[in-house]
Amino acid sequence: MNTPILVTGGTGTIGSRVVPMLRDAAQDVRILSRHRGEDEPGIEHVEGDTVAARGLAEALHGVDVVLHLAGGAKGDNVAAMNLATAAKDAGVRHLILISVVGADAMPIGYFRAKAQAERAIAESGVPWTVLRAAQLHEFVLPMVRGLARLPLLLTPGGLRFEPVHVEEVAARLTEVALGSPAGRVADMTGPEVLDIRQLTNTYGEVMGARARRVVPVHIPGAVGRAYRAGENLAGEDKQQGQRTWQQFLSGLRAEVDDREARDRSDSLRRGRITHA
Ligand SMILES: NC(=O)c1ccc[n+]([C@@H]2O[C@H](COP(=O)([O-])OP(=O)(O)OC[C@H]3O[C@@H](n4cnc5c(N)ncnc54)[C@H](OP(=O)(O)O)[C@@H]3O)[C@@H](O)[C@H]2O)c1
């Protein structure tokens, strides 16, 4: 048993990939989540709520390093402030926050809360690291899938993403957690900047959706201007993952094909048993 790293959001999309990577590095982990989890060797669970400031002192007891990955649509600023105060009180030596690329530039509540969260961490008095990540493939997928179901291909002009693979973000966070406080580090993105047409075309090619008439759409107001100006994209100083959108979709496609093949052989087997 070594001093555990506290991972808030260790049950989430990113956190659930980080936890086994920390375990592979022989690092013990404590997960803070709103739900009770099953402890296992090297992994303990503490129930708490970062927004409601519940269970934080217990979660931070005896901890040197905190990886703050818990997040939601609302309240990430409050959660970071609560955690920063509690971490300072607990004598934490390294407080790490995952934020989002464009946090200080996008006029959207989620991004503004992330910018405030970054400030709370930087002003906590605890040595810190902030890693801004681009949108995960998993985040972009439902939007693209939704667009692929429409009879026309709506393409909001100027809307671009640089989607990144979850395992690559998790690996970078693991490296940060096992390293020293570094302040704001290079943003983490995927290998390509893609607009909606490119994202949906590749989706169609890999998943077999048909081509449709393209209808350009204008995103109005400050949000539209910010997207057209690429405020949600990383600048020159970025660390790019390797896995492309096409490779991510091909992986999904292979999973779907495998599942269908298994279902077919299961129903064939059941049919043979029924007729035997
Ligand atoms: N997904 C992306 O594309 C992306 C991109 C850049 C940055 N980020 C940021 O990365 C972080 C993790 O994202 P994700 O995609 O892994 O999120 P996710 O899958 O939605 O998971 C959210 C995690 O946060 C925990 N959580 C939420 N509210 C909480 C609260 N009040 N108290 C304690 N735990 C709470 C959840 O745990 P329980 O439900 O078990 O309590 C869960 O483990 C978030 O801060 C997100 O903003 C995400």
The ligand as a Gaussian input file, in Angstrom:
#p B3LYP/6-31G(d) Opt

LIG

0 1
 N      -15.481000      14.414000     -22.587000
 C      -14.793000      15.375000     -23.222000
 O      -14.825000      15.500000     -24.453000
 C      -13.938000      16.324000     -22.392000
 C      -13.059000      17.206000     -23.039000
 C      -12.275000      18.059000     -22.260000
 C      -12.418000      18.071000     -20.883000
 N      -13.306000      17.233000     -20.299000
 C      -13.453000      17.264000     -18.840000
 O      -12.902000      16.064000     -18.330000
 C      -13.597000      15.691000     -17.139000
 C      -14.043000      14.243000     -17.258000
 O      -14.844000      14.120000     -18.400000
 P      -15.595000      12.751000     -18.738000
 O      -15.956000      12.814000     -20.167000
 O      -14.793000      11.608000     -18.208000
 O      -16.895000      12.936000     -17.855000
 P      -18.026000      11.855000     -17.505000
 O      -17.839000      10.600000     -18.251000
 O      -19.328000      12.585000     -17.639000
 O      -17.768000      11.543000     -15.974000
 C      -17.964000      12.532000     -15.023000
 C      -17.339000      12.045000     -13.721000
 O      -17.482000      13.081000     -12.743000
 C      -18.079000      12.544000     -11.571000
 N      -18.894000      13.610000     -10.989000
 C      -19.761000      14.421000     -11.645000
 N      -20.294000      15.309000     -10.785000
 C      -19.743000      15.049000      -9.574000
 C      -19.886000      15.641000      -8.289000
 N      -20.707000      16.670000      -8.085000
 N      -19.172000      15.132000      -7.269000
 C      -18.314000      14.077000      -7.464000
 N      -18.139000      13.482000      -8.661000
 C      -18.848000      13.965000      -9.700000
 C      -18.879000      11.344000     -12.044000
 O      -18.930000      10.404000     -11.002000
 P      -20.279000       9.808000     -10.356000
 O      -21.378000       9.955000     -11.382000
 O      -19.894000       8.388000     -10.063000
 O      -20.480000      10.637000      -9.156000
 C      -17.992000      10.800000     -13.159000
 O      -16.981000       9.984000     -12.623000
 C      -14.729000      16.692000     -16.971000
 O      -14.321000      17.695000     -16.079000
 C      -14.890000      17.274000     -18.364000
 O      -15.416000      18.579000     -18.340000
 C      -14.050000      16.354000     -21.000000

